[in-house]
Amino acid sequence: MRRGGAEIVAIDARAVRVAMNEPFSIAGGSSTALETVFTRVRLADGTVGHGEASPFPAFNGETAAQSERQIKRAGARWLSQDAASWRTRLTELEDLLPQGAGAARAALGVALLDAWTRRAGLPLRALFGGASDRVVSDVTVTLDGADAAFAAARRIRALGVRMVKIKVGFTPREDAARVAAVARAHPRAALTLDANQGYGPSHSLALVRLLRARGIVPVLFEQPAEADDLDGLIAFHTKSGIPVAADESLRGRADALTLARTGAAQVFNLKLMKMGVLEAWDCALIARAAGLGLMVGGMVETPLAMGAAAHLAAGLGGVRFVDLDTPLWLAKNPTRGIGFGRGGVYDLSGVKAGIGVTPRNTVSGL
């Protein structure tokens, strides 16, 4: 560990716009450019940690401008505080930034932990348990026509990726044709579906029936009903036999406990941008205690936030579903360090301290 104090002496936040090479479309809307906020925490000994706030307005209405204001307001309360007491700092953050400010929570929390683990000479994954040093991500086929889905699946196959997530939200018949196109283009891939609340349970069941008639059985269906329709999630799983992943239904610890108690989901999708580091970590522990599976995903993010999420997944271990592919949609990488590799692999073995990702100064100014 480096000599000198671990007191937090400065926190900076700067909004950055990153062009995308194509839109990222889900049932709730589309993003054509990444609006993110790079965040920096500096300690008294000169150690610097980096984080990122990348909300996706189509997902939950959060914006980068809101996140930047929240980061600056909450960050001011951390000045002169001890970064080594990181769990206390993360708990304070939840009081300063309530649910609905997940991206700002994530940016500050990740920057704090990046700084502390850099100072301690530990890779971030060690903090979460250090179970492994690599994870393998899927790649998403966004909400577009069957021809575009076929072309996307061909590209995914060429990347050596073996799991494909398909966004759905048109009609069951249209989506069945899109999923079938993906299966033709990448016949050995495991397929997961994600409705992002764009379907009710009856539509989700209709889609599954159409796919089974084609010999296609998804390994997971994410959010096949609206967030608060727990009965719909239960009914879908009971009638289809397909595991349900809770995404929009999982907003924090209270939701995790309810989902576990009711059996409304078999997999929790953990996203740092939804709830911040500490609450996402606690939701993972709730899932493990209840015998449920885990997914680690994200919004549209750079390799900085995705890298932090990869450390979470690797540190926890046993995360079957990893969805950290959105750097592929960026026209230019505004960071340096680890990232999405061949086969969807995030190889963290070379990271000796922190996340192993930093913003490029020419882009971020940090």
Summary of the structure (lengths in Angstrom):
residues: 366
radius of gyration: 19.7
end to end distance: 23.5
largest distance: 65.6
contacts: 1415
relative contact order: 0.16
helix: 43%
strand: 24%
